[in-house]
Amino acid sequence: MWWEKIHSNKVCDECHFHKNIEKAKDCLNREWRKKEMRRRRGTRAPAQPVPDWTHDQIIASTDFSTWHYVLNNEYNTPAPRENPLYLWPKSLSKVFKNYARINTNPQKVRKELIDIIFELREYRNRISHHEPIWVKAPNVNDARTAIDTIRVKINKIELVIEALDINLLNVMRKVGLFENARRVCSVEELDIYRYIKPYCALSPEQISVIEQHCRDAKEKNETIIWEHNAAVYGLRTVR
């Protein structure tokens, strides 16, 4: 486990990152014991030992804050001669292959990454607790300015992913993830749900062409897609 090999300027028990790793293991252990209790209930089945959790299982059980804490100064080398022992800056270009997209200075980019990831973590937490998805601020006074604050967050998410791996970003762009997020987060899309966006004017001929596809989209509750000029379009029921 790589986190057992990296050095820290603090005792590991005092490091939030290492605490979160231990918390992830404890969570896996608790869930395992609950499943074991359910499996053995009403039987004499022998108890099974807690398994040795794999690297991927532990990582998947960590909190989002873990990946904010791992960027902290305690994992940054105190002297160049000790660089091989610490996570940063040795692994910066390995973890964030395109960190120059944020800042070309490796001494400054980690601080900027910490700030961005902390901001996104706080934003995620607010949404998880059912707070407004837009940011309340003095300059937010209508739908467009509220939606603009959401788009700022989308842009920062895209920037962090680009800094991590351009290939991952390209896959997400290929499936239209960010374009779809920006389409949904728009005044035009909001107007659909406020019942104030005008309908397209279709001729009888145009309606006859799409009528069957409209029925299929409604009856099957699915998106009907087609390709035209190297782009894929979708038709679905809005309401």
ABEGO torsion letter per residue (X at the ends): XAAAABBBABBAAABAAAAAAAAAAAAAAAAAAAAAAAAABGBABBBBBBBBBBAAAAAAABBAAAAAAAABAAABBABAAAAAABAOAAAAAAABAAAAAABABAAAAAAAAAAAAAAAAAAAAAAAAGBBABBBBAABABAAAAAAAAAAAAAAAAAAAAAABAAAAAAAAAAGAAAAAAAABBAAAAAAAAGABBBBBBBAAAAAAAAAAAAAAAAAGBBBBBBBGGBBBBBBBAX
